[in-house]
Amino acid sequence: GLGGEAVDLWFQAFFWDGQSWLVPHDHPLGMVLAYRGPKGLIILAAVGLIGLALFRPRRRARSLFLLACFALVPIVSTQLRAVTHMATPLDLKLYGGAHEHLLLFQAKPPGYPCHAFPAGHASGGFALMATYWILAERRWRGLALGLGVGAWMGFYQVARGEHFLSHTLATALLAWLLCAGLAWAMRGPLAREVSSPN
């Protein structure tokens, strides 16, 4: 491996006591605050963006850009799992599961889990980094929004055994690259709208 697995295991130890996770897997409060709640708010935001794109022409490029980021980041993150073929901590013998801890570039046996890397849930939060490109001033606020919400959603998953730290960090980087690529592709319309006082 590249050595990152040692950091993953070190960080995961803060959330695993040898028998159970710091955050119970399906605790109702955790599911509302860090799983279903944030996901539902992002979906509502997407619905609102559809309305803006339809009825506010002066904000159409920004609305379509955000919608594209909200869709593309989670889709790419979840589809990449079939390529990376990584297991969650819950799947591993280290944490009471049934599988060995195999790394990203190691060959995996048939039936090895493949639903962990990148992190699908946190990707929705990190997609909010797209707001960085639609602000005329204080863009750091958009960046902080995406990083903050993505980290909240991602570390919740780490604390209940669904992901390692590296899964969350890689998802943040992937989200930034995808949003930056879309911003570059739409740079003309975005620049015109962002610079407009309306």
Backbone as a chain_set.jsonl record, in Angstrom:
{"seq": "GLGGEAVDLWFQAFFWDGQSWLVPHDHPLGMVLAYRGPKGLIILAAVGLIGLALFRPRRRARSLFLLACFALVPIVSTQLRAVTHMATPLDLKLYGGAHEHLLLFQAKPPGYPCHAFPAGHASGGFALMATYWILAERRWRGLALGLGVGAWMGFYQVARGEHFLSHTLATALLAWLLCAGLAWAMRGPLAREVSSPN", "coords": {"N": [[0.818, -1.196, 0.0], [0.214, 2.397, -0.005], [0.707, 3.509, 2.403], [-1.237, 5.054, 3.522], [-3.226, 3.554, 4.668], [-2.541, 3.087, 7.285], [-3.065, 5.508, 8.557], [-5.81, 5.583, 8.164], [-6.63, 3.369, 9.778], [-5.722, 4.195, 12.267], [-7.271, 6.522, 12.675], [-9.828, 5.449, 12.582], [-9.907, 4.049, 14.918], [-10.715, 5.767, 16.899], [-13.413, 5.626, 16.857], [-14.271, 3.062, 17.256], [-14.659, 0.632, 19.654], [-13.81, -1.915, 19.893], [-15.91, -3.588, 20.046], [-18.239, -2.206, 19.358], [-19.556, 0.63, 17.503], [-18.912, 4.152, 17.83], [-21.066, 5.781, 17.116], [-24.237, 4.531, 17.079], [-25.468, 2.383, 14.518], [-28.028, 2.756, 13.239], [-29.208, 4.822, 14.681], [-31.91, 6.904, 15.529], [-31.696, 9.771, 15.88], [-29.16, 10.398, 14.854], [-29.532, 9.588, 12.21], [-31.404, 11.459, 11.346], [-30.084, 13.941, 11.722], [-27.647, 13.718, 10.341], [-27.851, 12.052, 8.161], [-30.477, 11.335, 6.666], [-31.629, 13.88, 6.968], [-29.73, 16.026, 6.013], [-29.474, 15.049, 3.38], [-32.116, 15.223, 2.445], [-32.483, 18.027, 2.547], [-30.673, 18.86, 0.591], [-31.851, 17.752, -1.655], [-34.24, 19.232, -1.685], [-33.132, 21.738, -2.162], [-32.2, 21.313, -4.756], [-34.636, 21.022, -6.106], [-35.609, 23.606, -5.79], [-33.705, 24.949, -7.335], [-34.353, 24.043, -9.864], [-36.753, 25.388, -10.221], [-35.778, 28.057, -10.224], [-34.187, 27.983, -12.525], [-36.132, 27.686, -14.449], [-37.824, 29.906, -14.15], [-36.399, 32.209, -13.587], [-34.573, 33.742, -15.618], [-32.211, 35.269, -15.481], [-30.701, 34.014, -13.633], [-30.257, 31.587, -14.593], [-27.974, 30.182, -15.656], [-26.363, 29.877, -13.382], [-28.073, 28.375, -11.774], [-28.42, 26.026, -13.305], [-25.789, 25.166, -13.381], [-25.274, 24.562, -10.64], [-27.199, 22.537, -10.273], [-26.199, 20.618, -12.071], [-23.777, 19.991, -10.816], [-24.738, 18.996, -8.349], [-25.91, 16.667, -9.249], [-23.918, 15.317, -10.786], [-21.647, 14.878, -9.117], [-22.462, 13.014, -6.961], [-23.307, 10.87, -8.658], [-21.007, 10.121, -10.154], [-19.319, 9.473, -8.018], [-20.602, 7.229, -6.823], [-20.705, 5.434, -8.966], [-18.03, 4.939, -9.494], [-17.344, 3.102, -7.607], [-17.632, 0.508, -8.531], [-15.335, 0.17, -9.892], [-13.213, 0.685, -8.112], [-13.66, -1.146, -6.028], [-13.856, -1.497, -3.122], [-14.126, -2.228, 0.4], [-16.334, -1.442, 3.157], [-15.562, -0.397, 6.562], [-17.353, -1.836, 8.235], [-17.626, -4.191, 6.816], [-15.334, -5.606, 7.288], [-13.113, -7.986, 8.857], [-11.603, -6.896, 10.879], [-13.344, -5.296, 12.219], [-15.438, -6.84, 13.044], [-16.672, -7.883, 10.791], [-16.809, -9.908, 7.756], [-14.735, -10.006, 5.921], [-11.354, -9.732, 4.639], [-9.022, -7.012, 5.071], [-8.426, -5.431, 2.315], [-6.479, -3.462, 0.083], [-6.629, -0.537, -2.085], [-5.329, -1.065, -4.589], [-4.967, -3.75, -4.545], [-5.63, -7.118, -5.606], [-8.929, -8.343, -5.648], [-11.007, -10.911, -4.275], [-13.681, -12.92, -5.777], [-16.941, -11.752, -5.024], [-16.169, -9.909, -3.144], [-16.853, -7.008, -1.207], [-18.039, -3.924, -2.716], [-18.775, -1.207, -2.243], [-17.832, 1.179, -1.13], [-15.853, 3.134, -1.776], [-15.452, 5.828, -3.897], [-16.981, 7.863, -1.234], [-20.345, 7.751, -1.18], [-22.515, 9.022, 0.232], [-21.425, 11.327, 1.532], [-20.666, 12.69, -0.713], [-22.787, 14.192, -1.704], [-22.92, 16.338, 0.082], [-20.36, 17.488, -0.281], [-20.649, 18.324, -2.881], [-21.778, 20.792, -2.639], [-19.725, 22.566, -2.652], [-19.726, 23.689, -5.09], [-20.978, 26.134, -4.926], [-18.998, 27.966, -4.589], [-18.243, 28.951, -7.089], [-20.308, 30.547, -7.923], [-20.525, 32.835, -6.533], [-19.969, 36.283, -6.289], [-18.39, 37.693, -4.526], [-16.427, 37.003, -1.587], [-15.918, 34.228, -1.884], [-14.936, 32.147, -0.408], [-16.857, 31.463, 1.401], [-18.678, 29.824, 0.047], [-16.994, 27.671, -0.472], [-16.425, 26.887, 2.163], [-18.984, 26.14, 2.98], [-19.544, 23.811, 1.401], [-17.393, 22.125, 2.155], [-17.845, 21.973, 4.897], [-20.481, 20.839, 5.188], [-20.128, 18.47, 3.734], [-18.075, 17.265, 5.247], [-19.403, 16.926, 7.708], [-21.42, 15.065, 6.973], [-19.78, 13.049, 6.017], [-18.06, 12.315, 8.178], [-19.876, 11.393, 9.982], [-20.559, 8.989, 8.748], [-18.103, 7.679, 8.951], [-17.944, 7.432, 11.736], [-19.87, 5.543, 12.266], [-18.995, 3.304, 11.027], [-19.204, 3.034, 8.26], [-17.436, 4.112, 6.431], [-13.934, 4.799, 5.73], [-11.52, 7.302, 6.749], [-9.964, 8.051, 4.503], [-11.702, 7.538, 2.403], [-13.562, 9.58, 2.623], [-11.963, 11.9, 2.336], [-10.945, 11.52, -0.259], [-13.305, 11.703, -1.677], [-14.005, 14.366, -1.28], [-11.954, 15.637, -2.728], [-12.475, 14.618, -5.3], [-15.033, 15.714, -5.721], [-14.417, 18.451, -5.766], [-12.801, 18.577, -8.074], [-14.606, 17.765, -10.083], [-16.593, 19.756, -9.883], [-15.025, 21.986, -10.465], [-14.312, 21.383, -13.096], [-16.812, 21.477, -14.379], [-17.401, 24.155, -13.893], [-15.45, 25.371, -15.429], [-16.257, 24.508, -17.97], [-18.64, 25.9, -18.207], [-17.876, 28.511, -18.057], [-18.223, 30.967, -19.441], [-21.133, 31.729, -19.513], [-21.504, 31.64, -16.676], [-19.723, 33.598, -15.743], [-20.838, 35.933, -16.828], [-23.304, 36.059, -15.485], [-22.563, 36.11, -12.762], [-21.143, 38.468, -12.608], [-23.112, 40.291, -13.059], [-25.227, 42.772, -11.631], [-27.793, 41.966, -11.038]], "CA": [[0.0, 0.0, 0.0], [0.924, 3.67, -0.019], [0.894, 3.94, 3.775], [-2.415, 5.744, 4.015], [-4.094, 2.67, 5.444], [-2.197, 3.24, 8.701], [-3.816, 6.673, 9.023], [-7.204, 5.144, 8.223], [-6.846, 2.509, 10.935], [-5.526, 5.035, 13.453], [-8.425, 7.407, 12.827], [-11.018, 4.633, 12.839], [-9.863, 3.568, 16.299], [-11.433, 6.709, 17.756], [-14.855, 5.376, 16.749], [-14.531, 1.626, 17.441], [-14.122, 0.231, 20.957], [-13.534, -3.349, 19.865], [-17.175, -4.309, 19.971], [-19.303, -1.395, 18.769], [-19.171, 1.926, 16.974], [-19.245, 5.31, 18.653], [-22.413, 6.156, 16.734], [-25.042, 3.356, 16.693], [-25.627, 2.443, 13.07], [-29.32, 3.285, 12.795], [-29.79, 5.661, 15.732], [-32.826, 7.846, 14.869], [-31.219, 11.151, 15.892], [-28.065, 10.483, 13.895], [-30.074, 9.477, 10.851], [-32.065, 12.719, 11.009], [-29.149, 15.063, 11.704], [-26.471, 13.568, 9.483], [-28.078, 11.187, 7.0], [-31.681, 11.695, 5.893], [-31.865, 15.314, 7.036], [-28.947, 16.759, 5.009], [-29.807, 14.581, 2.027], [-33.397, 15.803, 2.084], [-32.306, 19.456, 2.297], [-30.009, 19.014, -0.706], [-32.873, 17.469, -2.675], [-35.109, 20.407, -1.736], [-32.382, 22.796, -2.842], [-32.202, 20.994, -6.184], [-35.97, 21.361, -6.621], [-35.648, 25.056, -5.884], [-32.873, 25.36, -8.469], [-35.137, 23.801, -11.087], [-37.668, 26.521, -10.328], [-35.015, 29.237, -10.628], [-33.77, 27.828, -13.92], [-37.304, 27.84, -15.315], [-38.56, 31.163, -14.026], [-35.503, 33.348, -13.391], [-33.565, 33.625, -16.676], [-30.947, 35.905, -15.121], [-29.976, 33.099, -12.743], [-30.367, 30.249, -15.194], [-26.681, 29.504, -15.759], [-25.951, 29.485, -12.038], [-28.952, 27.296, -11.307], [-28.096, 24.805, -14.047], [-24.462, 24.731, -12.934], [-25.421, 23.899, -9.351], [-27.919, 21.283, -10.501], [-25.283, 19.662, -12.695], [-22.837, 19.541, -9.786], [-25.472, 18.174, -7.388], [-26.176, 15.37, -9.867], [-22.726, 14.637, -11.287], [-20.736, 14.439, -8.058], [-22.887, 11.726, -6.399], [-23.353, 9.804, -9.661], [-19.636, 9.661, -10.423], [-18.793, 8.853, -6.796], [-21.161, 5.886, -6.621], [-20.358, 4.559, -10.087], [-16.619, 4.573, -9.395], [-17.169, 1.991, -6.67], [-17.498, -0.746, -9.277], [-13.946, 0.115, -10.358], [-12.284, 0.645, -6.975], [-13.916, -2.42, -5.357], [-13.387, -1.384, -1.743], [-15.087, -2.598, 1.442], [-16.491, -0.54, 4.291], [-15.092, -1.015, 7.808], [-18.331, -2.817, 8.701], [-17.449, -5.441, 6.082], [-14.013, -6.189, 7.545], [-12.904, -8.783, 10.073], [-11.062, -5.999, 11.898], [-14.445, -4.645, 12.919], [-16.526, -7.783, 13.236], [-17.241, -8.319, 9.524], [-16.44, -11.224, 7.227], [-13.742, -9.909, 4.852], [-10.03, -9.202, 4.929], [-8.821, -5.61, 4.694], [-7.63, -5.327, 1.1], [-6.28, -2.065, -0.277], [-7.182, -0.085, -3.353], [-4.731, -1.668, -5.777], [-4.828, -5.19, -4.369], [-6.644, -7.936, -6.267], [-10.033, -8.707, -4.761], [-11.645, -12.182, -4.64], [-15.102, -12.82, -6.146], [-17.841, -11.5, -3.913], [-15.655, -8.895, -2.222], [-17.741, -5.834, -1.259], [-17.583, -2.843, -3.6], [-19.707, -0.101, -2.057], [-17.27, 2.052, -0.114], [-14.893, 4.154, -2.205], [-15.578, 6.966, -2.971], [-18.101, 7.874, -0.29], [-21.516, 8.275, -1.87], [-23.337, 9.915, 1.036], [-20.73, 12.604, 1.719], [-20.504, 13.381, -1.998], [-23.844, 15.181, -1.831], [-22.511, 17.52, 0.825], [-19.206, 18.114, -0.923], [-21.099, 18.967, -4.122], [-22.12, 22.175, -2.324], [-18.579, 23.418, -2.967], [-20.038, 24.373, -6.349], [-21.387, 27.512, -4.659], [-17.794, 28.807, -4.698], [-18.137, 29.551, -8.424], [-21.45, 31.405, -8.271], [-20.476, 34.015, -5.683], [-19.114, 37.349, -6.818], [-17.468, 38.081, -3.466], [-16.308, 36.09, -0.445], [-16.146, 32.869, -2.383], [-14.555, 31.17, 0.606], [-18.06, 31.003, 2.089], [-19.174, 28.675, -0.695], [-16.081, 26.557, -0.224], [-16.623, 26.442, 3.54], [-20.277, 25.452, 3.036], [-19.407, 22.466, 0.866], [-16.488, 21.33, 2.986], [-18.469, 21.75, 6.198], [-21.589, 19.877, 5.085], [-19.551, 17.188, 3.319], [-17.361, 16.678, 6.386], [-20.414, 16.493, 8.667], [-22.036, 13.843, 6.461], [-18.746, 12.032, 5.871], [-17.555, 11.811, 9.452], [-20.951, 10.568, 10.545], [-20.406, 7.659, 8.176], [-16.91, 7.091, 9.565], [-18.222, 7.123, 13.139], [-20.736, 4.364, 12.381], [-18.36, 2.174, 10.364], [-19.534, 2.92, 6.844], [-16.326, 4.573, 5.598], [-12.673, 5.221, 6.32], [-11.171, 8.7, 6.527], [-9.489, 8.246, 3.13], [-12.864, 7.549, 1.512], [-14.158, 10.91, 2.71], [-11.037, 12.878, 1.757], [-10.908, 11.313, -1.706], [-14.565, 12.196, -2.214], [-13.904, 15.823, -1.298], [-11.097, 16.003, -3.862], [-13.213, 14.307, -6.521], [-16.102, 16.697, -5.863], [-13.801, 19.713, -6.181], [-12.363, 18.462, -9.474], [-15.782, 17.723, -10.945], [-17.206, 21.087, -9.883], [-14.117, 22.882, -11.19], [-14.435, 21.067, -14.509], [-18.073, 22.028, -14.863], [-17.286, 25.61, -13.882], [-14.652, 25.741, -16.61], [-17.076, 24.274, -19.167], [-19.708, 26.906, -18.247], [-17.26, 29.734, -17.56], [-18.787, 32.154, -20.079], [-22.429, 32.089, -18.905], [-21.372, 31.905, -15.246], [-19.053, 34.891, -15.553], [-21.792, 36.991, -17.15], [-24.327, 36.154, -14.439], [-21.949, 36.463, -11.487], [-20.732, 39.865, -12.677], [-24.29, 41.119, -13.197], [-25.781, 43.174, -10.332], [-29.07, 41.285, -10.822]], "C": [[0.852, 1.246, 0.0], [1.141, 4.206, 1.39], [-0.319, 4.629, 4.371], [-3.312, 4.869, 4.86], [-3.798, 2.763, 6.938], [-2.935, 4.425, 9.309], [-5.299, 6.32, 9.146], [-7.475, 4.346, 9.489], [-6.684, 3.285, 12.242], [-6.756, 5.896, 13.711], [-9.682, 6.612, 13.188], [-11.072, 4.163, 14.283], [-10.565, 4.515, 17.268], [-12.926, 6.396, 17.819], [-15.244, 3.929, 17.0], [-13.884, 1.178, 18.74], [-13.778, -1.246, 21.036], [-14.78, -4.191, 19.754], [-18.267, -3.52, 19.251], [-18.751, -0.052, 18.312], [-19.628, 3.047, 17.89], [-20.674, 5.776, 18.388], [-23.18, 4.892, 16.355], [-25.513, 3.478, 15.25], [-26.928, 3.092, 12.626], [-30.004, 4.132, 13.873], [-30.651, 6.751, 15.091], [-32.301, 9.278, 14.799], [-30.082, 11.339, 14.889], [-28.56, 10.428, 12.463], [-30.731, 10.779, 10.414], [-31.038, 13.831, 10.806], [-28.054, 14.939, 10.653], [-26.68, 12.66, 8.277], [-29.29, 11.66, 6.201], [-31.911, 13.209, 5.86], [-31.079, 16.102, 5.997], [-29.27, 16.338, 3.581], [-31.125, 15.182, 1.56], [-33.29, 17.29, 1.771], [-31.633, 19.709, 0.953], [-30.993, 18.739, -1.844], [-33.832, 18.654, -2.806], [-34.417, 21.573, -2.437], [-32.362, 22.564, -4.344], [-33.547, 21.321, -6.82], [-36.107, 22.873, -6.775], [-34.837, 25.581, -7.059], [-33.581, 25.112, -9.801], [-36.115, 24.951, -11.311], [-36.954, 27.786, -10.773], [-34.611, 29.165, -12.098], [-34.937, 28.069, -14.871], [-37.847, 29.257, -15.319], [-37.694, 32.403, -13.772], [-34.365, 33.278, -14.399], [-32.206, 34.217, -16.304], [-30.124, 35.059, -14.159], [-29.893, 31.69, -13.332], [-29.035, 29.518, -15.235], [-26.206, 29.026, -14.392], [-26.787, 28.316, -11.53], [-28.625, 25.978, -11.996], [-26.732, 24.267, -13.651], [-24.554, 23.985, -11.607], [-26.145, 22.564, -9.49], [-27.006, 20.22, -11.086], [-24.286, 19.119, -11.674], [-23.516, 18.621, -8.776], [-25.741, 16.773, -7.936], [-24.881, 14.62, -10.176], [-21.837, 14.092, -10.176], [-21.203, 13.128, -7.413], [-22.904, 10.582, -7.415], [-21.966, 9.242, -9.931], [-19.073, 8.933, -9.201], [-19.309, 7.431, -6.619], [-20.783, 4.931, -7.749], [-18.905, 4.123, -10.045], [-16.385, 3.378, -8.473], [-16.988, 0.652, -7.375], [-16.069, -0.931, -9.787], [-12.98, -0.059, -9.186], [-12.443, -0.617, -6.134], [-13.385, -2.438, -3.922], [-14.52, -1.699, -0.761], [-15.189, -1.501, 2.494], [-15.866, -1.191, 5.532], [-16.052, -2.081, 8.336], [-18.157, -4.18, 8.046], [-16.238, -6.243, 6.562], [-13.942, -6.963, 8.858], [-12.356, -7.945, 11.214], [-12.148, -5.401, 12.773], [-15.677, -5.544, 13.004], [-17.201, -8.26, 11.969], [-16.67, -9.64, 9.049], [-15.264, -11.192, 6.253], [-12.413, -9.363, 5.353], [-9.952, -7.747, 4.475], [-7.866, -5.552, 3.498], [-7.61, -3.881, 0.629], [-6.692, -1.793, -1.719], [-6.631, -0.849, -4.551], [-4.457, -3.162, -5.613], [-5.957, -5.919, -5.098], [-7.69, -8.372, -5.246], [-10.646, -10.033, -5.215], [-13.088, -11.956, -5.079], [-15.972, -12.621, -4.91], [-17.352, -10.479, -2.908], [-16.518, -7.639, -2.332], [-17.169, -4.709, -2.124], [-18.502, -1.638, -3.478], [-19.163, 0.958, -1.09], [-16.486, 3.255, -0.637], [-15.129, 4.556, -3.649], [-16.836, 6.874, -2.103], [-19.319, 8.527, -0.932], [-22.305, 9.283, -1.059], [-22.693, 11.291, 1.176], [-20.608, 13.388, 0.42], [-21.582, 14.445, -2.205], [-23.514, 16.466, -1.097], [-21.356, 18.246, 0.163], [-19.58, 18.785, -2.246], [-21.48, 20.424, -3.893], [-20.928, 23.117, -2.499], [-18.789, 24.164, -4.28], [-20.454, 25.821, -6.121], [-20.203, 28.474, -4.698], [-17.783, 29.576, -6.014], [-19.302, 30.474, -8.772], [-21.5, 32.662, -7.408], [-19.533, 35.048, -6.281], [-18.054, 37.761, -5.803], [-17.484, 37.018, -2.365], [-16.598, 34.654, -0.844], [-15.802, 31.802, -1.351], [-15.773, 30.645, 1.363], [-18.677, 29.797, 1.38], [-18.317, 27.45, -0.48], [-16.289, 25.992, 1.179], [-17.942, 25.693, 3.693], [-20.143, 24.004, 2.568], [-18.518, 21.576, 1.72], [-17.127, 21.006, 4.333], [-19.572, 20.7, 6.152], [-21.059, 18.5, 4.678], [-18.833, 16.489, 4.455], [-18.337, 16.158, 7.433], [-21.029, 15.161, 8.241], [-21.009, 12.709, 6.394], [-18.281, 11.449, 7.193], [-18.628, 11.068, 10.236], [-20.828, 9.134, 10.037], [-19.183, 6.942, 8.742], [-17.233, 6.611, 10.977], [-19.158, 5.937, 13.314], [-20.248, 3.201, 11.52], [-18.643, 2.013, 8.891], [-18.403, 3.354, 5.913], [-15.083, 4.789, 6.424], [-12.454, 6.702, 6.022], [-10.762, 8.951, 5.078], [-10.641, 8.276, 2.131], [-13.465, 8.954, 1.46], [-13.265, 11.96, 2.059], [-10.97, 12.745, 0.241], [-12.185, 11.837, -2.36], [-14.57, 13.711, -2.286], [-13.075, 16.294, -2.491], [-11.811, 15.759, -5.184], [-14.309, 15.338, -6.772], [-15.542, 18.029, -6.336], [-13.408, 19.669, -7.661], [-13.548, 18.469, -10.432], [-16.456, 19.098, -11.021], [-16.337, 22.078, -10.654], [-14.204, 22.638, -12.691], [-15.716, 21.61, -15.112], [-18.04, 23.556, -14.895], [-16.484, 26.102, -15.086], [-15.49, 25.593, -17.882], [-18.156, 25.347, -19.325], [-19.182, 28.3, -17.893], [-17.849, 31.007, -18.175], [-20.107, 32.575, -19.47], [-22.329, 32.395, -17.415], [-20.758, 33.275, -14.994], [-20.012, 36.047, -15.815], [-22.824, 37.167, -16.039], [-23.72, 36.635, -13.117], [-21.559, 37.935, -11.466], [-21.911, 40.825, -12.775], [-24.832, 41.511, -11.831], [-27.114, 42.507, -10.008], [-28.902, 39.788, -10.807]], "O": [[2.081, 1.164, 0.004], [1.719, 5.282, 1.543], [-0.419, 4.771, 5.589], [-4.079, 5.373, 5.681], [-4.685, 2.547, 7.764], [-3.382, 4.355, 10.454], [-5.961, 6.708, 10.109], [-8.444, 4.616, 10.198], [-7.42, 3.06, 13.203], [-7.228, 5.984, 14.844], [-10.494, 7.054, 14.001], [-12.152, 3.907, 14.816], [-10.969, 4.095, 18.352], [-13.622, 6.849, 18.729], [-16.428, 3.597, 16.961], [-12.674, 1.332, 18.908], [-13.49, -1.768, 22.112], [-14.716, -5.371, 19.408], [-19.131, -4.112, 18.603], [-17.645, 0.348, 18.675], [-20.603, 2.909, 18.629], [-21.404, 6.124, 19.316], [-22.805, 4.232, 15.386], [-25.911, 4.558, 14.812], [-26.917, 3.911, 11.707], [-31.231, 4.154, 13.966], [-30.178, 7.455, 14.199], [-32.444, 9.935, 13.768], [-30.051, 12.331, 14.16], [-28.057, 11.148, 11.6], [-30.633, 11.165, 9.25], [-31.114, 14.578, 9.831], [-27.582, 15.949, 10.129], [-25.777, 12.513, 7.454], [-29.138, 12.315, 5.17], [-32.338, 13.753, 4.841], [-31.683, 16.786, 5.171], [-29.331, 17.175, 2.68], [-31.242, 15.604, 0.41], [-33.931, 17.772, 0.836], [-31.98, 20.66, 0.253], [-30.967, 19.415, -2.873], [-34.196, 19.036, -3.918], [-35.038, 22.304, -3.209], [-32.492, 23.51, -5.122], [-33.602, 21.835, -7.937], [-36.652, 23.359, -7.766], [-35.234, 26.55, -7.707], [-33.424, 25.881, -10.749], [-36.287, 25.428, -12.433], [-37.471, 28.519, -11.616], [-34.683, 30.157, -12.823], [-34.751, 28.593, -15.969], [-38.28, 29.759, -16.356], [-38.207, 33.521, -13.747], [-33.284, 32.795, -14.061], [-31.17, 33.729, -16.754], [-28.96, 35.37, -13.903], [-29.51, 30.737, -12.654], [-28.973, 28.341, -14.88], [-25.709, 27.909, -14.255], [-26.259, 27.381, -10.927], [-28.559, 24.934, -11.347], [-26.534, 23.054, -13.59], [-23.983, 22.905, -11.46], [-25.741, 21.571, -8.884], [-27.029, 19.066, -10.659], [-23.986, 17.925, -11.669], [-22.957, 17.596, -8.387], [-25.794, 15.805, -7.177], [-24.756, 13.434, -9.869], [-21.33, 12.974, -10.277], [-20.405, 12.195, -7.323], [-22.557, 9.451, -7.078], [-21.773, 8.026, -9.935], [-18.424, 7.897, -9.338], [-18.538, 6.526, -6.301], [-20.564, 3.744, -7.507], [-18.579, 3.035, -10.519], [-15.347, 2.721, -8.553], [-16.281, -0.229, -6.885], [-15.645, -2.05, -10.078], [-12.043, -0.854, -9.259], [-11.462, -1.111, -5.58], [-12.569, -3.286, -3.56], [-15.697, -1.473, -1.044], [-14.251, -0.73, 2.697], [-15.662, -2.404, 5.553], [-15.611, -3.118, 8.831], [-18.495, -5.206, 8.636], [-16.132, -7.434, 6.271], [-14.62, -6.636, 9.832], [-12.608, -8.24, 12.382], [-11.905, -5.043, 13.926], [-16.811, -5.065, 13.031], [-18.204, -8.97, 12.04], [-16.114, -10.405, 9.837], [-14.829, -12.249, 5.796], [-12.349, -8.637, 6.345], [-10.712, -7.308, 3.611], [-6.648, -5.618, 3.662], [-8.601, -3.162, 0.759], [-7.054, -2.704, -2.464], [-7.391, -1.239, -5.437], [-3.788, -3.768, -6.45], [-7.078, -5.42, -5.198], [-7.358, -8.725, -4.114], [-10.791, -10.26, -6.416], [-13.662, -10.907, -4.785], [-15.754, -13.254, -3.877], [-18.036, -10.204, -1.922], [-16.88, -7.241, -3.44], [-15.952, -4.567, -2.242], [-18.961, -1.101, -4.487], [-19.92, 1.561, -0.329], [-16.465, 4.299, 0.015], [-15.021, 3.719, -4.544], [-17.634, 5.945, -2.223], [-19.315, 9.729, -1.196], [-22.73, 10.305, -1.599], [-23.351, 12.309, 0.958], [-20.464, 14.61, 0.442], [-21.321, 15.483, -2.814], [-23.794, 17.558, -1.591], [-21.364, 19.473, 0.057], [-18.9, 19.714, -2.682], [-21.507, 21.212, -4.839], [-21.099, 24.336, -2.495], [-18.11, 25.154, -4.552], [-20.305, 26.654, -7.015], [-20.398, 29.683, -4.828], [-17.358, 30.73, -6.05], [-19.28, 31.119, -9.82], [-22.421, 33.467, -7.541], [-18.433, 34.718, -6.724], [-16.943, 38.136, -6.18], [-18.433, 36.244, -2.238], [-17.411, 33.965, -0.227], [-16.314, 30.685, -1.411], [-15.749, 29.538, 1.902], [-19.142, 28.861, 2.03], [-18.822, 26.338, -0.324], [-16.327, 24.776, 1.369], [-18.021, 24.722, 4.445], [-20.578, 23.082, 3.257], [-18.846, 20.418, 1.977], [-16.972, 19.899, 4.85], [-19.6, 19.784, 6.974], [-21.493, 17.483, 5.217], [-18.953, 15.275, 4.622], [-18.135, 15.078, 7.987], [-21.146, 14.239, 9.048], [-21.328, 11.555, 6.679], [-18.123, 10.234, 7.321], [-18.316, 10.211, 11.062], [-20.976, 8.181, 10.802], [-19.224, 5.736, 8.986], [-16.841, 5.512, 11.368], [-19.234, 5.375, 14.407], [-20.977, 2.233, 11.302], [-18.355, 0.962, 8.319], [-18.407, 3.005, 4.732], [-15.143, 4.942, 7.644], [-13.114, 7.28, 5.159], [-11.167, 9.951, 4.485], [-10.561, 8.969, 1.117], [-13.829, 9.449, 0.394], [-13.749, 12.813, 1.316], [-10.942, 13.75, -0.468], [-12.144, 12.358, -3.475], [-15.083, 14.284, -3.247], [-13.453, 17.24, -3.182], [-11.758, 16.595, -6.086], [-14.495, 15.786, -7.904], [-16.123, 18.67, -7.212], [-13.659, 20.618, -8.404], [-13.495, 19.113, -11.479], [-16.842, 19.545, -12.101], [-16.849, 22.908, -11.405], [-14.173, 23.587, -13.475], [-15.712, 22.14, -16.223], [-18.582, 24.177, -15.809], [-16.81, 27.128, -15.684], [-15.44, 26.449, -18.765], [-18.546, 25.671, -20.447], [-19.949, 29.169, -17.479], [-17.961, 32.023, -17.489], [-20.203, 33.687, -18.949], [-22.994, 33.311, -16.93], [-21.221, 34.021, -14.131], [-19.991, 37.04, -15.089], [-23.177, 38.293, -15.69], [-24.307, 37.474, -12.433], [-21.636, 38.581, -10.422], [-21.745, 42.032, -12.599], [-24.896, 40.662, -10.942], [-27.53, 42.479, -8.85], [-29.879, 39.059, -10.637]]}, "num_chains": 1, "name": "protein.A"}
